[in-house]
Structures are given as C-alpha cells and as structure tokens.
Amino acid sequence: MWLQVYGPSMLPTLNLTGDVLLTEHLSPRLGKVGSGDVVLVRSPVDPRKTLTKRVVGMEGDRVTFFVDPLHTDRCQSAVVPKGHVWIQGDNMYASSDSRHFGPVPYGLIQGKVFFRVWPPNGFGLLEQ
C-alpha cells in the first residue's frame, strides 16, 4: 500500500511538502515492529485519523522525554506498559504524540513504513 504524508511532525525524516511512502501491514500482526521503526498508528485521540510516527519505546522500556521543549528543558520518564508502544514525531517541537496522550496500545499500529517513492531525491529505504 502507498500513502502520502504531509506535515511538520516527522521533519527532517519526511518532507513538509509531502512524501509518498510504501507501507506494509504484516509486521505489526506478527509482532515485528520495534524501536526506531516509522509506523502508521490509528490516533488514540481521533480514531478517524492515522498518524505517522516513530516507535521510541516498547513494552517495559523506560523512555525519557521533554515535557514541553518550546518552553522548558524539563524532562520526565515513563515506563511503557505491557501491550503498548511509545511513539514520537521526529520533530519534537511540532508533534502531538505519546508525550501528550501517553503510551499507545500496540493494536493501534496499522502498518510499518519501509520505502520512500517520492520525492525522487529521497527515493529508497526509510532509515531508522
């Protein structure tokens, strides 16, 4: 399946003007998603939306994150509960992610992004 993604939350990995990405939907079903993977996740806040984020923590992991990087350098830690993942956008200044809505149930992961088709200068496997 291909998907076009726009927005600042995954800068610099994905372009602001839009990338066309190839995704696969088998890895999440087989439990083959891990830290560093870019995934499609059904939004826990608005189930009509699909988010593109990076997995930064798996169940049992302790993640440390900036609470509000625009206004303070205060950090907080959380342990990812069983059956959940911690997702964040690569651009921490413009991303609504687990820092705002907490750990996400693994079952909300819909696919794993693995290849960029467009733009041509970014053609190839998506790096972790």
FINUGU-288729 format. One line per 3 residues: their letters; for each residue x, y, z of C-alpha. Coordinates in Angstrom, 2 decimals, always signed. Last residue first. Layout:
N
A) X Y Z | ...
//
This chain:
128
QEL) +15.81 +4.22 +11.27 | +16.31 +4.93 +7.58 | +13.50 +4.73 +5.04
LGF) +14.55 +2.61 +2.09 | +14.82 +4.42 -1.20 | +13.87 +7.54 -3.14
GNP) +14.65 +10.73 -1.20 | +15.93 +12.74 -4.19 | +12.99 +11.42 -6.24
PWV) +10.35 +12.89 -3.93 | +8.59 +10.46 -3.78 | +8.83 +6.66 -3.51
RFF) +10.01 +6.38 +0.10 | +10.25 +2.82 +1.46 | +9.67 +0.95 +4.75
VKG) +6.72 +2.40 +6.62 | +5.18 -0.12 +9.02 | +1.45 -0.57 +9.25
QIL) -1.73 -0.31 +11.30 | -0.39 +0.11 +14.82 | -3.47 +0.59 +17.04
GYP) -3.12 -2.96 +18.40 | +0.15 -2.00 +20.11 | -1.87 +0.16 +22.52
VPG) -0.42 +3.69 +22.62 | +1.56 +5.08 +25.56 | +0.65 +8.59 +26.67
FHR) -1.54 +11.25 +25.05 | +0.75 +14.31 +25.05 | +4.29 +12.90 +25.24
SDS) +2.88 +9.92 +23.34 | +2.46 +12.12 +20.26 | +1.42 +15.55 +19.06
SAY) +4.39 +16.77 +17.08 | +5.67 +20.22 +16.22 | +8.62 +20.91 +18.54
MND) +9.61 +17.24 +18.89 | +10.27 +16.97 +15.16 | +10.96 +13.23 +14.79
GQI) +7.39 +12.51 +15.87 | +7.00 +10.32 +18.91 | +5.55 +6.92 +19.70
WVH) +5.71 +4.88 +22.93 | +4.40 +1.35 +22.49 | +1.81 -0.68 +24.40
GKP) +0.91 -4.32 +25.17 | +2.57 -4.27 +28.59 | +3.13 -0.77 +29.92
VVA) +5.80 +1.66 +28.65 | +7.68 +3.02 +31.65 | +7.67 +6.81 +31.88
SQC) +10.29 +9.48 +32.40 | +10.06 +13.27 +32.52 | +12.33 +16.02 +31.30
RDT) +12.32 +19.74 +31.99 | +14.11 +21.84 +29.34 | +11.28 +24.35 +29.30
HLP) +9.13 +26.44 +26.97 | +9.40 +25.01 +23.45 | +10.53 +21.56 +24.61
DVF) +7.36 +20.96 +26.65 | +7.61 +17.67 +28.57 | +10.98 +16.64 +27.13
FTV) +11.22 +12.87 +27.08 | +12.71 +9.92 +28.93 | +11.52 +6.46 +28.00
RDG) +11.77 +3.41 +30.23 | +11.16 +0.24 +28.22 | +8.87 -2.49 +29.55
EMG) +6.66 -2.50 +26.49 | +8.42 -0.92 +23.52 | +9.85 +2.57 +23.25
VVR) +10.83 +5.05 +20.54 | +8.41 +3.98 +17.80 | +8.48 +6.69 +15.13
KTL) +5.30 +8.43 +13.99 | +2.87 +8.64 +11.07 | -0.63 +9.23 +12.42
TKR) -3.93 +7.95 +11.03 | -7.08 +9.92 +11.77 | -10.70 +8.77 +12.13
PDV) -9.82 +7.28 +15.55 | -9.34 +10.80 +16.98 | -7.42 +10.85 +20.29
PSR) -5.90 +7.35 +20.14 | -4.89 +8.12 +16.55 | -4.66 +4.98 +14.43
VLV) -0.94 +4.42 +14.00 | +1.15 +4.21 +10.84 | +4.72 +3.30 +11.73
VDG) +8.31 +4.51 +11.46 | +10.55 +1.91 +13.12 | +13.24 +3.06 +15.56
SGV) +12.15 +0.83 +18.40 | +10.46 -2.32 +17.17 | +7.70 -3.71 +14.99
KGL) +7.80 -7.43 +14.16 | +4.90 -8.55 +16.35 | +3.45 -10.69 +13.53
RPS) +0.37 -8.50 +13.04 | +2.51 -5.33 +13.17 | +4.87 -6.80 +10.53
LHE) +2.09 -7.75 +8.08 | +0.75 -4.31 +7.19 | +3.31 -2.98 +4.77
TLL) +3.88 +0.63 +3.86 | +5.22 +2.39 +0.81 | +5.63 +6.13 +1.15
VDG) +4.80 +9.16 -0.96 | +6.27 +12.20 +0.74 | +4.65 +15.56 +1.26
TLN) +5.53 +19.24 +1.25 | +6.94 +19.12 +4.80 | +9.37 +16.36 +3.87
LTP) +9.82 +13.22 +5.96 | +12.88 +12.40 +8.08 | +13.60 +16.07 +8.91
LMS) +10.79 +16.59 +9.90 | +8.26 +13.99 +11.12 | +5.77 +16.31 +12.84
PGY) +5.93 +19.02 +10.15 | +3.11 +17.90 +7.90 | +2.25 +15.87 +4.86
VQL) +2.18 +12.09 +4.22 | +1.13 +10.31 +1.04 | +0.49 +6.59 +1.43
WM) +1.20 +3.53 -0.65 | +0.00 +0.00 +0.00
//
